């Protein structure tokens, strides 16, 4: 059975392929091989400028032709490497042999042994993977998340002045504004995005056990630490970890996963609130012609986008949790448990992208049902008790809290008339009575940014 969206084991490459296929450029086997080739080529170019005598004749005139090896990297090239890997039983060594073959085509016969010179596999993997991780976050994830945040900001602005009954512990509470409640999520997301962007894309580059042993023994006069920093930080745009074993310690990668989890938790919170508001009929949903909400109940329009998002965010967080907990742990100088785990870094990103797109669809389907919000406010005049007792406190009225508690708890249903009758019986000035009577659930919404 050939691989297709219908035969894929994981829904990331099956049911949701259209939502996730752009991630293939960063997290597929093809992408990993291509990024390895990129690192190897750029490393060779950097070596040519390092001052070692055997490469001193390189003047940079071939650099663009060398870069075309990864810029024009094809599926056939990747397949050549995979076929070679069947013989070598080593993926990075197969990349080295591919590059030697490509260098031969350029007439660089005398320079072949400076491909992968002094390196271990993880010098390539632990730069190629954070490089692809960085590009996927900046090119795919952040733009998609920004689209969600922008949509939330637009809704917050549109509904800024819409009063809404708040609920604390599920019970009617001091009214708020719908726009402000949405703005809570935009502020939370924006702050967490800022924290995510502060986490370095760390990479390990230092030879077999992190000490540039082979480099140093071959060219002891060269400052290899300085070379490594310049290559990783300046050429690749990553952040070289200074003291490592054979592998990157993944602490910053774990921090990145934790940042993803926090953002996803905020989105889960958002999806659950929107689901609840829909169930309360604060929102109706736009209906797409031909679509069915329920196979049995024709009247239903289920909040499936928010449910889909919540489910995918949960799967993503479970995987981010494993990545964050497992990757920083390795026996002595290194074990291979990180290798197979790292091949899955794109999976939680894919589920996150599915969720972001579902959230966006859900938000764009919302239709404000102001009559439901107004009815809820009108049906809960008891919530202005806080306002009344606060004014009475200001005026030095005796035991205002207790007075209002008695009012709200002895009346099974507090109405505008209940409040008015209560105020008329207060021993305060007519001016204060008028001030209190002007308060309603619809205008007692406070202030915020």
C-alpha positions in Angstrom: 0.0 0.0 0.0 1.6 3.3 -1.1 1.8 6.2 1.2 -0.9 8.8 0.8 -3.1 11.0 3.1 -5.5 8.0 3.1 -2.9 5.5 4.2 -0.8 7.6 6.5 -0.7 6.3 10.1 -0.7 9.7 11.7 -3.4 12.2 11.0 -0.7 14.9 10.7 0.2 13.4 7.3 -3.3 12.0 6.6 -6.5 13.8 7.6 -4.8 17.1 8.3 -2.2 17.0 5.6 -3.5 20.2 4.0 -3.1 22.0 7.2 0.4 20.7 7.9 2.1 20.0 4.6 4.1 23.3 4.7 6.0 21.9 7.7 7.5 19.3 5.5 10.1 21.9 4.5 11.4 22.0 8.0 10.7 18.6 9.8 10.5 15.9 7.1 13.4 13.4 6.5 14.0 15.3 3.3 14.3 18.6 5.2 16.6 17.1 7.8 19.0 15.9 5.1 18.9 19.2 3.3 19.7 21.1 6.4 22.6 18.8 7.1 23.9 19.5 3.6 23.5 23.2 4.3 25.6 23.0 7.5 28.3 20.9 5.9 28.6 23.2 2.9 28.7 26.4 5.0 31.2 24.7 7.4 33.5 24.0 4.4 33.2 27.6 3.2 34.0 28.8 6.8 37.0 26.5 6.9 38.4 28.0 3.7 38.5 31.3 5.5 40.0 30.0 8.7 43.6 30.4 7.6 44.5 26.7 7.5 47.1 26.4 4.7 45.6 23.5 2.8 42.5 25.6 2.0 44.3 29.0 1.7 43.9 29.0 -2.1 40.1 29.3 -1.9 39.3 32.9 -2.7 35.5 32.6 -2.4 34.9 32.4 -6.2 33.3 29.0 -5.8 31.1 29.8 -2.8 27.9 30.4 -4.7 28.3 27.2 -6.7 28.9 25.4 -3.4 25.8 26.9 -1.9 23.8 25.8 -4.9 24.3 22.2 -3.7 21.8 22.8 -0.9 19.9 25.6 -2.6 19.0 23.3 -5.5 18.8 20.2 -3.3 16.3 17.8 -4.9 14.3 14.7 -4.0 16.7 12.7 -6.2 19.7 14.0 -4.1 17.9 13.0 -0.9 17.2 9.5 -2.3 20.8 9.1 -3.3 21.8 9.8 0.3 19.2 7.4 1.6 20.4 4.6 -0.7 24.0 5.3 0.5 22.8 5.1 4.1 21.7 1.5 3.5 25.4 0.7 2.9 27.0 3.0 5.5 24.2 2.4 8.1 25.0 6.0 9.1 22.9 9.0 8.0 25.5 11.8 8.4 28.3 9.7 6.8 26.0 9.3 3.8 25.7 13.1 3.6 29.4 13.4 3.6 29.7 10.9 0.7 27.1 12.8 -1.2 29.0 16.0 -0.8 32.3 14.4 -1.8 30.6 13.3 -5.0 29.3 16.8 -5.6 32.7 18.3 -4.9 34.2 16.0 -7.4 31.9 17.4 -10.1 33.3 20.9 -9.2 36.9 19.6 -9.6 37.7 19.9 -5.9 39.5 16.6 -5.8 42.2 17.7 -3.4 39.8 19.2 -0.8 37.4 16.2 -0.3 38.8 15.3 3.1 38.0 18.8 4.5 34.3 18.0 4.2 33.1 17.1 7.7 36.7 17.8 8.9 37.2 17.1 12.6 33.5 16.9 13.2 31.2 14.3 14.8 27.7 13.7 13.6 26.1 15.8 16.3 28.0 18.9 15.2 25.9 18.6 12.1 22.6 17.4 13.7 22.8 19.8 16.6 23.1 22.7 14.2 20.8 21.5 11.4 17.9 20.8 13.8 17.9 24.1 15.7 18.4 25.9 12.3 15.3 24.2 10.9 13.5 24.7 14.3 14.2 28.4 14.1 13.1 28.7 10.5 9.8 26.8 11.2 9.0 29.0 14.2 9.8 32.3 12.4 8.2 31.4 9.0 5.3 29.2 9.9 4.4 29.2 13.6 4.7 32.8 14.6 2.9 34.2 11.5 0.0 31.7 12.2 -0.1 32.6 15.9 0.0 36.3 15.0 -3.0 35.8 12.7 -5.0 34.4 15.7 -3.8 37.3 17.9 -4.8 39.8 15.3 -8.2 38.3 14.9 -8.7 38.4 18.7 -7.6 42.0 18.8 -10.1 42.8 16.0 -12.9 41.2 18.0 -11.8 42.9 21.2 -12.0 46.3 19.5 -15.3 45.5 17.8 -16.9 44.4 21.0 -15.1 46.7 23.4 -18.3 48.4 24.6 -20.6 45.3 24.8 -21.5 44.7 28.5 -21.5 41.2 29.6 -22.3 39.4 32.8 -19.1 38.0 34.3 -19.0 34.6 36.1 -16.6 33.7 38.9 -16.8 30.1 40.1 -19.6 29.8 37.5 -21.8 32.2 39.4 -23.0 35.6 38.3 -20.4 38.3 39.2 -19.7 41.9 38.6 -20.3 42.7 35.0 -17.5 43.2 32.5 -17.2 44.0 28.8 -16.9 41.3 26.1 -14.0 43.1 24.4 -12.0 43.3 27.6 -12.5 39.6 28.2 -11.1 38.8 24.8 -8.3 41.2 25.4 -7.2 39.1 28.4 -6.2 36.4 26.0 -4.4 38.8 23.5 -2.3 40.2 26.4 -1.5 36.8 27.7 -0.5 35.5 24.3 1.6 38.5 23.4 3.6 38.3 26.6 4.3 34.6 26.1 5.3 35.2 22.5 7.8 37.8 23.8 9.2 35.3 26.2 9.5 32.6 23.5 11.4 35.0 21.3 14.0 35.6 24.0 15.0 31.9 24.1 18.2 31.3 22.1 18.3 28.7 19.4 21.2 26.9 20.9 23.6 24.6 18.9 26.4 22.3 19.8 29.6 22.5 17.7 32.9 21.3 19.1 33.9 17.9 17.9 33.5 14.4 19.3 33.2 15.4 23.0 32.9 19.2 22.7 36.6 20.1 23.0 37.7 20.5 19.4 40.1 17.7 20.0 40.6 16.8 16.3 40.7 20.4 15.2 43.3 21.3 17.8 45.6 18.4 17.2 45.7 19.2 13.5 46.0 22.9 13.7 46.9 23.9 17.3 47.6 27.5 16.4 44.0 28.2 15.3 41.5 29.5 17.9 38.8 26.9 17.2 36.5 28.1 19.9 36.5 31.5 18.2 36.0 29.8 14.9 33.1 27.8 16.2 31.4 30.8 17.7 31.7 32.8 14.5 30.4 29.9 12.4 27.4 29.0 14.6 26.5 32.5 15.8 27.3 34.7 12.7 27.0 32.3 9.7 24.1 30.2 10.9 22.5 32.8 13.1 22.2 30.4 16.1 23.7 30.5 19.6 26.7 28.2 20.2 26.7 26.5 23.6 30.2 27.0 24.9 30.7 23.9 27.1 29.1 20.7 26.0 29.6 16.9 25.8 29.2 15.2 22.4 25.7 16.7 22.1 23.8 19.9 22.8 22.4 19.8 26.3 19.0 21.0 25.0 18.2 23.2 28.0 17.1 26.1 25.8 15.3 23.7 23.4 13.4 22.5 26.5 12.6 26.1 27.4 11.2 26.6 23.9 9.0 23.6 24.3 7.8 24.9 27.7 7.0 28.2 26.1 5.0 26.4 23.4 3.1 24.6 26.2 2.2 27.8 28.0 0.9 29.4 24.8 -1.1 26.3 24.0 -2.5 26.3 27.5 -3.7 29.9 27.0 -5.3 28.8 23.7 -7.0 25.8 25.4 -8.4 28.3 27.9 -9.7 30.5 25.1 -11.3 27.6 23.3 -13.1 26.4 26.4 -14.4 29.9 27.1 -15.6 30.3 23.5 -17.2 26.9 23.6 -19.0 27.9 26.8 -20.1 31.2 25.5 -21.6 29.4 22.4 -23.4 27.0 24.7 -24.8 30.0 26.6 -25.9 31.5 23.3 -23.8 34.6 23.7 -22.6 33.6 20.2 -24.2 32.0 17.3 -22.1 30.5 14.5 -22.0 31.3 10.8 -23.3 28.3 8.8 -21.5 27.2 5.7 -23.8 26.0 2.9 -23.8 22.2 2.6 -22.1 21.5 6.0 -23.8 19.4 8.6 -23.6 20.1 12.3 -25.0 16.7 13.5 -25.7 13.5 11.7 -28.9 13.0 13.8 -30.1 16.5 14.8 -30.5 18.9 11.9 -30.9 22.0 14.1 -27.4 21.7 15.6 -24.3 23.7 14.7 -21.6 22.3 16.9 -18.5 24.3 18.1 -16.3 21.8 16.4 -13.5 24.2 15.5 -12.8 25.0 19.2 -13.2 21.3 20.1 -10.7 20.3 17.4 -8.3 22.9 18.5 -8.5 21.9 22.2 -7.8 18.2 21.3 -4.8 19.0 19.1 -3.4 21.4 21.6 -3.6 18.6 24.2 -1.7 16.2 22.0 0.9 18.8 21.2 1.5 19.6 24.9 1.9 16.0 25.8 4.7 15.7 23.2 6.2 19.1 24.1 6.3 17.9 27.7 8.2 14.7 26.8 10.6 16.7 24.6 11.3 19.2 27.4 11.7 16.5 30.1 13.7 13.9 28.1 16.1 15.8 25.9 18.2 17.5 28.6 19.0 14.1 30.1 21.8 12.0 28.6 24.1 9.4 30.0 27.7 10.7 30.5 29.0 12.2 27.2 26.0 11.0 25.3 23.5 8.2 24.6 21.4 7.8 21.5 18.0 8.4 23.1 18.0 12.0 21.8 18.4 10.9 18.2 15.0 9.1 17.8 13.2 11.7 19.9 14.5 14.6 17.9 13.0 13.1 14.8 9.6 13.9 16.3 10.1 17.6 17.0 7.8 18.6 14.1 4.9 16.5 15.3 3.8 18.7 18.2 4.4 21.8 16.0 2.1 20.2 13.4 -0.7 19.6 16.0 -0.2 23.2 17.2 -0.6 24.5 13.7 -3.8 22.4 13.2 -5.1 23.9 16.4 -4.2 27.5 15.4 -6.0 27.1 12.1 -9.0 25.6 13.8 -9.1 28.3 16.4 -9.0 30.9 13.7 -11.9 29.3 11.8 -13.9 29.2 15.0 -13.3 32.8 15.8 -14.3 33.8 12.3 -17.6 32.0 12.6 -18.7 33.8 15.7 -21.9 36.0 15.5 -22.6 38.2 18.5 -26.0 37.5 20.0 -26.4 40.8 22.0 -29.9 40.0 23.0 -28.7 37.0 25.0 -26.0 39.0 26.8 -28.6 41.8 27.6 -31.1 39.3 28.9 -28.5 37.7 31.1 -27.6 41.1 32.6 -31.2 42.0 33.1 -31.9 38.7 34.9 -29.1 39.3 37.4 -29.7 42.7 39.1 -28.2 41.2 42.3 -24.7 41.8 40.8 -25.0 45.6 41.4 -25.0 44.8 45.2 -21.2 45.2 45.1 -21.6 48.7 43.7 -24.2 49.8 46.2 -22.4 48.5 49.3 -19.2 50.2 48.0 -21.0 53.6 47.8 -22.5 53.0 51.2 -19.0 52.3 52.6 -17.8 55.5 51.1 -20.7 57.4 52.9 -20.0 55.7 56.2 -23.2 53.8 56.2 -23.3 51.1 59.0 -22.6 47.5 58.0 -23.3 48.0 54.3 -22.0 44.6 53.3 -24.3 42.8 55.7 -27.2 45.0 54.6 -26.7 44.0 51.0 -26.1 40.4 51.8 -29.5 40.3 53.6 -31.2 41.9 50.6 -29.7 39.5 48.0 -30.1 36.4 50.0 -33.6 36.9 51.3 -35.0 37.7 47.8 -35.1 34.7 45.5 -35.0 36.9 42.4 -33.6 40.5 42.7 -34.9 42.8 40.0 -34.5 46.5 39.2 -37.7 47.1 41.3 -36.2 45.2 44.2 -33.1 47.4 44.1 -35.2 50.6 43.8 -37.4 49.7 46.8 -34.4 48.9 48.8 -32.6 52.1 48.0 -35.8 54.1 48.8 -35.6 52.7 52.4 -31.9 53.7 52.9 -31.1 56.4 55.4 -29.1 58.4 52.9 -29.6 61.7 50.9 -31.7 61.8 47.8 -28.6 62.6 45.9 -27.0 59.4 47.0 -30.2 57.4 46.2 -30.2 58.9 42.7 -26.6 57.9 42.3 -27.3 54.3 43.3 -30.4 54.0 41.2 -28.4 55.1 38.1 -26.3 51.9 38.4 -27.5 48.9 36.3 -25.9 45.6 35.3 -25.3 47.0 31.9 -23.3 50.1 33.0 -21.6 48.7 36.0 -18.6 47.5 33.9 -15.7 49.3 35.4 -12.6 50.4 33.5 -9.6 48.7 31.9 -6.9 49.5 29.4 
